[in-house]
């Protein structure tokens, strides 16, 4: 079911953690600071998360690229963090590529810019 894919409860928790971190730290830090703070907040929410999770891109069974997802939550949600003026299409494409490469269906793009903003991405096979 599409509702299961969206996993609204999990995404709501991650978005809630995002706003807690954003409200506490504001704008201006490097992404790594927000990544570490998100890890603390997700742990406080009882969610298992891993930072800098390796992602391999395969072509005909051969690894042709390697990336790192900022945060993987509960093995089913990729979180890509930005600290930029505004989210642009290239950021959304980056997250979509991570979803496609991992087979994970849901991702969140969280921007710690001058204005809090996020995007939810769904990847279906």
C-alpha positions in Angstrom: 0.0 0.0 0.0 1.1 3.5 -0.7 0.4 4.5 2.9 2.9 1.9 4.1 5.5 3.2 1.6 5.1 6.7 2.9 5.5 5.6 6.5 3.9 8.8 7.7 4.7 8.1 11.4 8.4 7.8 10.7 8.6 10.8 8.4 6.6 12.9 10.9 9.1 12.0 13.6 12.1 12.9 11.4 10.4 16.2 10.4 9.7 16.9 14.0 13.3 16.3 14.9 14.4 18.6 12.1 12.3 21.5 13.4 13.7 20.9 16.9 17.2 21.1 15.6 16.5 24.0 13.3 14.8 26.0 16.1 17.7 25.4 18.5 20.6 25.9 16.1 19.2 28.2 13.4 21.0 28.9 10.2 24.7 29.2 9.5 26.5 25.9 10.5 28.1 23.4 8.2 25.9 20.3 7.3 28.0 18.1 9.6 26.9 20.1 12.6 23.2 19.5 11.6 23.9 15.9 10.9 25.3 15.3 14.3 22.4 17.2 16.0 19.9 15.2 14.0 21.5 12.0 15.1 21.2 13.1 18.7 17.5 14.2 18.2 16.6 11.0 16.4 18.1 8.9 19.2 16.1 10.9 21.7 13.0 10.0 19.7 13.9 6.3 19.9 14.7 6.0 16.2 17.7 4.0 15.0 19.8 6.0 12.6 23.1 5.7 10.8 25.1 8.6 9.5 27.2 8.6 6.3 25.7 5.3 5.2 27.5 4.0 2.1 25.5 3.7 -1.1 26.8 1.8 -4.1 25.6 2.4 -7.7 25.6 -0.8 -9.7 25.7 -1.3 -13.5 25.3 -4.8 -14.7 26.3 -6.1 -11.3 29.5 -4.0 -11.1 30.0 -1.1 -8.7 30.4 2.0 -10.8 29.9 4.6 -8.1 29.9 5.2 -4.4 28.1 7.8 -2.4 27.2 8.4 1.3 23.7 9.2 2.5 23.8 11.7 5.3 21.4 9.7 7.5 19.6 6.4 7.1 16.7 6.0 9.6 15.3 2.6 10.5 16.8 1.1 7.3 13.9 2.6 5.4 14.2 6.4 5.1 17.1 8.3 3.6 17.6 11.9 4.9 19.7 14.2 2.9 20.8 17.4 4.6 21.6 20.8 3.1 22.6 24.1 4.6 22.0 26.3 1.6 20.0 29.4 0.6 17.3 27.3 -1.0 16.7 23.8 -2.3 17.3 23.5 -6.0 16.3 20.7 -8.4 19.9 19.2 -8.3 19.4 18.5 -4.6 16.2 16.7 -5.3 17.9 14.7 -8.1 20.7 13.7 -5.7 18.1 12.3 -3.2 16.2 10.5 -6.0 19.5 8.9 -7.1 20.1 7.6 -3.6 16.6 6.2 -3.4 17.0 4.5 -6.8 20.4 3.0 -5.9 19.3 1.6 -2.6 15.8 0.5 -3.4 14.5 2.6 -0.5 11.2 4.1 -1.2 11.1 7.3 0.8 13.5 10.2 1.4 13.5 13.6 3.0 15.6 16.5 1.9 16.0 18.9 4.9 17.5 22.3 4.4 18.9 24.3 7.3 19.0 27.5 5.2 17.8 31.0 6.2 14.2 29.6 6.0 13.4 26.1 7.2 12.3 24.0 4.2 12.0 20.3 3.4 10.9 18.1 0.5 9.6 14.5 0.6 10.6 12.2 -2.2 9.0 8.9 -3.1 10.7 6.3 -5.3 8.7 3.5 -6.8 10.1 0.7 -8.9 
